[in-house]
Each structure stands twice: as C-alpha cells, then as structure tokens.
Amino acid sequence: MLQHLTFLCHESELEEGYSHGFDPWRDGRDTVLALRWQGQVRVYRNLCPHLNVTMQYRKDRFMSGDGQHIVCFAHGALFRPDNGSCVLGPCLGQSLQALPAWIDERGGMWLSGINPATVSGATSCGSMASI
C-alpha cells in the first residue's frame, strides 16, 4: 500500500511557541500551519471553523500577542495550540482540523496520508513522495 507524504520543513525550523504557514500543494496560499508547543509539533489546516477563512493576518502570524493561543485574525477566535479547540470567539466548542504529520530520522517533517484535494481544494502536489 502506498502512503503519500508531503514535505513541510525540517523540525528545527519550528521554534517553541511560534507558528509557520505552508503551501504544500502550491495552492497560492498557506493552507497548513505548524507549530511547536510544549515540545510537541502540531499541524492544523489553516481554516477557521467559523466562516472557513484563513486565520493569519500576514505570513506566519497565527499566534496571539502573548503567544499562548492560535488566533483567527478575522474574528478574534482563540484556539488551544495543543489540541486546536476554540476557547473564545464565535466558534466556541469547535476545533481546528488537525492533520497527521510525522518526523523522519533526519528531522524532516511530513504530512502523511493526506489527499491534497481534501485540504482547501488544493489540486497539485509540491514535494510529494510515496512509500
């Protein structure tokens, strides 16, 4: 069975408490966000569950000013970085869509088992491999 892998970055590029946006399927915008929170890498779809809009106000700006939450700058909704659940705002009780990712033995971070067509309508693949 083949598993599709889409490369995002090297894990060392993710600093504790900071986020990065990625356009893994060359959709022309960041459809995925990744961050390191309490030592764990988390990857989410860059889409607020309230109105299905992207969340950052500029490149790689997903975190609140105090660095404690992922924030949707369109609505001010706050999400827990560890599990993506909304704790304040119009989508209270909803969550960001977590995406399956893994880190290889060299520190490369990969999205795994993702059909690009299911994430924000992306149709082309960037750095993709099959195993």
Buried (B, 14 or more C-beta within 10 A) or exposed (E): EEEBBBBBBEBEEBEEBBBBBBBBBBBEEBBBBBBBBEEEBBBBBBBBBBEEEBBBEEEBEBBBEEEEBBBBBBBEBBBBBEEBBBEEBBBEEBBBBEBEBEBEEEEBBBBBEBEBEEBBEBEEBBEBEEE
